[in-house]
Structures are given as C-alpha cells and as structure tokens.
C-alpha cells in the first residue's frame, strides 16, 4: 500500500440534493442559536464547520467525475423529507460513535473479567433509529469507506459494529491530524485488513507459540521454585516482537532497540534475541541460595563482574538474510526500576539514526533505527518516567520517528488490581495526550495481534510517529513463581486455572479450519520438547568443566598523561573564527559587545572566563574529529546567561552557532534545550553515549540541586552500569553548585551523594576553580572516549564563579600544561625556611576556595606565613599521590583542615575525613571548618548565609588552633 495515499474526510461530502439542503437549513438555525438544533447535529457543526453551498455541489455534479457516477444516487428532486434527513444525520452520528466508542463493546479480555461498559451510544435505539430506518438509508450517506457489497445503512452499521467490537479494538478519534485519523479508520475498515496469513505463516506462528509455552513449562518443572517472571498469559508478546522486527527491517531499519522490564524477558532473550537454551539453563542451574533467594544475583551469570540477576540482563543479535546483514536487535539491560530503561533505549535509537561525521547538526535518518518499548500495564500508567519519555515524540532534540509501544497487559500490578492502580479506564489512556494511536488486542487471538503490529509498523513508516499496542492477557502465576496469587485475586485465578493456553486455542482453531492436522500439531510439540531437552543435556554435559572467569576489575586509575594543551596560535585562529557570523545575521547588540570582548582575550595580560574556555574546549574537540552533543533545560544560552553557544538572529529569530561553520571543525555539534525533565533527559543522553561511545555527550542541570530528581539514573545506570553490565560511558554531567545565598534548592548539587556512590573507579567527581582546569578536563575526557578507561565525569559546575575574575585564566595556561587533580596555591620550590613556618594546610574544593583566595588577597603576604592552601580539584578518584606530595612539603605541619561551605553532614567532609587521616603524618590533626549538620542544604536568608560564609572564611584564616569541629552561624 502506498504511504502517499492521503484522504481528506468530512461528513458533508456524503450529503447531496435535499439532504444537503436540510443540513444547510439546520446550519442557519445553528448560527442564530446553537441550541436550536439537536445535540448530534450541533456537534457535527462544531467539529466540521459549515456544509458546502448548493452551488459548489452543483459544480461538482457537473464535473466529469460526477457524470461518471461519482455522485451517489441519493441526489433527488422534490420536497424535502425533514424527518428522513434527521434520521440520516442520526445514523451518521451512530457511525461516528461506533468508531469512537466501539472499543467499549469489544472482545478484548481473554478471561471475560472486566468492568461493564456503557455501550448505549453504540445502539441505534439511542438515536431513535429502527432497523427499517437504517435499511432505507443508502450506505454511502453514513459511511464513506463502505465497500461495494454494503448497500444500505443497516448493513453498514452491522459491519461497523463487527469491525470495532471484535478482538482488536481501535482508539483513533483522539488523533488531531485529520489525514492520519482518516487513514487509520480506512485501514481498520478495509476488507483487506488484516491481510490473511498464509498456511506457512499460520504453522510458523503456532510453532512459535509452542516454543514460548514449552520453554516456560520446562523451566517451571526443571528448576522448581525459581523466579523467572513468566510470560504465560501474554505469550503473544514473542510473536509480536518477531513481527515488529520483520516489518521494520523490511522497511529499512538496521537497528531495533528494545527496552522491557522482567515479565517475559527470558523468553524474549532466547526466542527473539537467540540466547541458547543451554546458557539460560546454566544460569538457573548455578544460581546460589536456591532455597533462600531463588535465582538472585550470581557472579556466575556474567562472569567477571558484580553482575545482575538473569532477568535484568540484555543481549543483542544480528539477523541476516543471505549474505547481507539486515538488522541488529538489542535488548537493553534494565534494573528493577521498570520503566526507567525507556528513555535509555530512546537515546540508543537517536544515536543509531545520526551521522556525526560532518560539521553542523548531525544528519538524522529516521528509518535507520526503531525503538520498541515493552511496558507493564500498571507501570505504564503509574510511572511518571513514561510520560516524560512519551513527550520526546515530537521534540527536535529527541524525536526518533516514532516508538512502537507494547503494553504487556496482565491487568495486575504485583498483587494490585487495576481498580487500585489507575484512575483511567485503560492502562494506555496516557498515550492519548501524546497523539498516539492505540489498538487494544486480545492476546488469545494471535492473528489479530499480528494485524495490529502490521498496522503500527505501517503507521510509523508513513507518519513517523509512535503507536501503542495494548496486548491484553492475564498472568498464569503470581508476580513471580513463588507467589500464591489466590490470596489476593481468588476470582481471577479460579478462571486462569481452567483457561487453555493460547497455543492450545490457536492449534484447535487451525484444526477446525483444516489448516493443520493432529499429527502436525504433535510433531511441532515434540520438536520443541526435543530442542529444550537437548539444551538441558548440553548444559549438564558441561557441568563439570571449569568456567573461564575474568577477575573483577579493581578500578584502573584514569591516566594523568593525556595531552590536552593546544598551541596558542591554533587557539587564536579558532577564537577569531568563532566570532564570524553569517552574512545578514543580526546579532543582539548587548550580546555582540560581550562576545566581541573575546577577540583579544588570548593576548598577553588578558584572561578567558569559564564560558570562553568552554567554547574553545568544544571547538578544539570538534577540530580533533570528536562529535559533541550538549543538552539541558537552558543549555543553548546557559542557565546563567553565560554560554550563548547558540545565537538567535535579532530580526528573524533564526538560530546559528559558530561551532557549525568554523573551518577547523571535523565533526558534528548538537545543542538542544531539553524539556523540563531531569530523569528522562539524563537517561536519554546516557543511552545516546552508550550506543555512540565516540561522541562527547554532556548533560547540564539547570541547577545542580535538580539532579536529585534523576537519582535512579545515577544509582542504577551511571554509577553501576559498568559493574553490573560491563556497560561503558563517558558522559559528562554539569551540576551548577555553590553557596551564594540563593536558598535550599539553588545551592547544592548534593556532592555527598556522588561521592557515596564512588567505588571501583566508576566515574570521576570534580569541583574546579579555574577556567583552564575546565578546558583541560573537558579535553581529557573527550580524548579518553574511545579507550577502555573512559568513565562518566560528574562536575560541580560554577554559578557566581562563571564571571569571577579569579577563575579566569591566562592564554598560556591553555597552550601549556594539563589538568591538575590538586592545584597548590604555593610554589614547591619556595625556601625550606618558609616551608618550616607552615602550621596549617587548608584543603577544599570549589567556590569556597575562591572565597578564601579573595579574603587572603586583602592582607599582606607575611600575614599567612603559617598557612598554605591547596585546591582538591578532583575528589574521586582521590589523587592520593598529589596530596601526599603537598602534605610532605611542610615538616612542621600541625593540622590539615578541610574547608567546605556545605553542611558538615553533606558535601565532601565525610568522604575526605578518613582518607585525610590516612595521609596525615603521625601528630598532624585533621579538622573540619564549615557549616554544622543541617537537615536542609542551605539557609534561605541572605543575611544568615553571609554571616555563616564569613565565619567559615574567618575560622580558616585564623592563626589560632581551631578547636571547634563546626562553625555556628
């Protein structure tokens, strides 16, 4: 079928002659008083507007098409039968109601247990219509898609009722685009949809259903009591995924990226991803603590890593046709946090669709990759991350041509019934707000399920939008196979116990159709049973052989010898190129003056602020051939109006970034203002980076405090993904952090949480104090993307420091040197006598250290002969050797003081204290200066903040021994 066959729908094209005259008369009444016409007629006018004039219809009737018979025979002459015309309008409204509400009467629940729906709006009697009335109306007047063998209204209504209330039920009337809506209804109402399966397709479908069922049954009997989160009850999920893969690969997709939770995952892994039975059985067989915690975490499951339970693990598989690789299917790793994998696979897909090898925005091919998300019914409506991810559907920076959503709907959430888990009629109702078509389909009707897939794939291909298949089934066992569901769902499970499996139902249907014989069915069962037994036998045969194990990595420290300096002449050339604008570009005058100051910033005596250093880092990274993707809620401008990496023409509003046109660029640069989301956007960027590890991906929080909304992504993916799944990422996280008296939600990025999650060299955590350090650290991170040592970078980004002159750096600091994990504010070559005077060493990171430098600058150098300061720029991995070197410079040292502006129970003190005590020489005390323990991150009163901050600075610079362990503001 052509994807260019579009139609324009209006009920008025079905009205001619006296019928049209009546409608025109009613419209005149409506214009004077909308309440003067019947509700059904009023609704049509409100929805479709004015009917065409008689002259327009006469012109159409005189056209060649009309003379060829295009105008229905309903055109008559003579007096208007207003009663008859009212019945025509009522019949048309009945047709619209069947399209809109037919799903309420559909056969979509395999167990027949569901709330009773009000279907009066589907009944002719509700509109005052009899069978005789309908039979007297030409079908073409009320149904524009009526096939040739449907001649009157009664036949039309009967046929429409059959279409919209069978085992596949459609919800399309909420779609805003008329062309899409008309196309969807046309497909549903077409006599050729769904296309019947061939005999071979039917047999293959039955075989697959037997494989799905017998796999679960084999594990249930062989590994008694072990969890597997059985697929049974929604067995059709596997053939549905098979069909999606076939359809989208046929349409040109090279990557199919799947995200799903636990239910049915093992079945999908083996039958869709091709994971051998032997390997899955081995994971069950070697699970520890079988009697206590069946099938939970085993290093043997994925040797060499801390691992994860088997039903969290992913896989990928290349499907081939002949000698040509058609598509690769990837099932993403996923924790027990259910729907949080959705934005991750959305990021996978966007990365797979984009070509980043040329300057400018990446070139996107929407056909190259497809996302498939499998949801639980309770999770789809219950988890907010689903709505955040659905919102990506049409956003420029995140859209991927439409995600195919499957709700594996067993109508239960753990032990919770639907009536307790959602306020909506369907689990899928959330999708209506995002303009996605929905098909509810009975999971016991295999052919209807495949028809829904074909419709979904064709719709995505045609309109590049998502689609929802609500696969309604049941759950044969409890939430897991150890649960007894009868305690909480006695009525449901009294039905389930006596309900035949879908494989049995489909086999019986095919036998009734004479499409397959009893002998063929038995042969298929035997074939599947033999394959399962062979896998088990192979596993047992290898049982005594030692496993090849890889030692758990202890954490390789990221090397410090990465070259990041850029020759000064190169920096000057690039810097001037970044000031060029397209011909005719009208720049905002105030911004133009600010940016033009950068022209001379690399000259002797000049300095580069934070944003300028970042721009040069980005430009030189692009010149090295590494693509960049930056996103966040205000990333184009920067939350603090500092970045301005994307400029807006002051006359036309057109966007432009110099990073797209400077001649040295060798790769793409993408910057996107994100939706108001932390969790989904961060997960998307993480997924993008995992799939495209050569890309320098940066996510920036509007304020660092807001990152706590995305805690699941930090906990389950970024900090632990490498340990659990060997999943590598070099994503950079910018979290604005620093105490400027802006209150509890605009001060702290919760540095302590990231340090608490730090282990096994899983990422780098830094808090910098100079723009040159930022430049070098970004370039170091980019240079390491393709290496095995790459880790995420969590950076406490500045706010007030963005424009602080003490943070700005000279050009030579960019053309020489590299990133320094510890930045001493003294010279290692100073005289020994000077070093012996030092009694206190102040250590700290970030803004408070700049405040200290400001305070010290107001005194005489000799005032602080007893004091030295060093900035700990990298907190994790702890730069132990550099700290040891700093401490060893002062033989008469009495105390090491950690200074921070965060409360004592927050920030980095609890992380640093035991490490500093290990580093401190025997009689050197380790002390703390900062705010006391607090429940809240910061005060909301400016005067209190200022007093506390001054107390911290004064205590740190006080020459007397510091006796108190805290500062009381």
Secondary structure, 3 states (H helix, E strand, C coil): CCCCCCCCCCHHHHCCHHHHHHHHHHHHHHHHCHHHCCHHHHHHHHHHCCCCCHHHHHHHHCCHHHHHHHCCCCCCCCCCCHHHHHHHHHHHHHHHHHHHHHHHHCCCCCCCCCCCCCCHHHCHHHHCCCHHHHHCCEHHHCCCCCCCCCCEHHHHHHHHHHHHCCCEEEECCCCCCHHHHHHHHHHHHCCCCCCCCCHHHHHHHHHHHHHHHHHHHHHHHHCCCCCCCCCCCCCHHHHHHHHHHHHHHHCCCCEEEEEECCCCHHHHHHHCCCCCHHHHHHHHHCCCCCCCCCCCCCHHHHCCCCCCCHHHCCEEEEEEECCEEEEEEEECCCCCCHHHHHHHHHHHHHHHHEECCCCCCCEECCCCEEEEEEEEHHHHHHCHHHHHHHHHHHCCCCCCCCCEEEEEECCEECCEEHHHHCCCCCCCHHHHHHCCEEEEEECCCHHHHHHHHHHHHHHHHHHCCCEEEEEECCCCCCCCCCCCHHHCCHHHHHHHCCCCCHHHHHHHHHHHCCCCCHHHHHHHHHHHHHHHHHHHHHHHHCCCCCCCCCCCCCCCCCCCCCCCCCCHHHHHHHHHHCCCCCCCCCCCHHHHHHHHHHHHCCCCCCEECHHHHHHHHHHHHHHCCCCEEEEECCCCCCCCCCCCCCEECCCCCCEECHHHCCCCCCCCEEEEECCCCCHHHHHHHHHHHHHCCCCEEEEECCCHHHHHHHHHHHHHHHCCHHHHHCCCCCCEEEEECCCCCCCCCCCCCCHHHHHHCCCCCCEEEECCCCHHHHHHHHHHHHHCCCCCCCCEEEEEECCHHHHCCCCCEECHHHHCCCCCCEEECCCCCCCHHHHHCCCEEEEECCHHHHHHHHHHHCCCHHHHCCEEEEEECEEECCCHHHHHHHHHCCCCCCEEEEEEEEECCCCCHHHHHHHHHHHCCCCCEEEEEEECCCCCCCCCCHHHHHHHHHHHHHHHHCCCCCCCCCECC
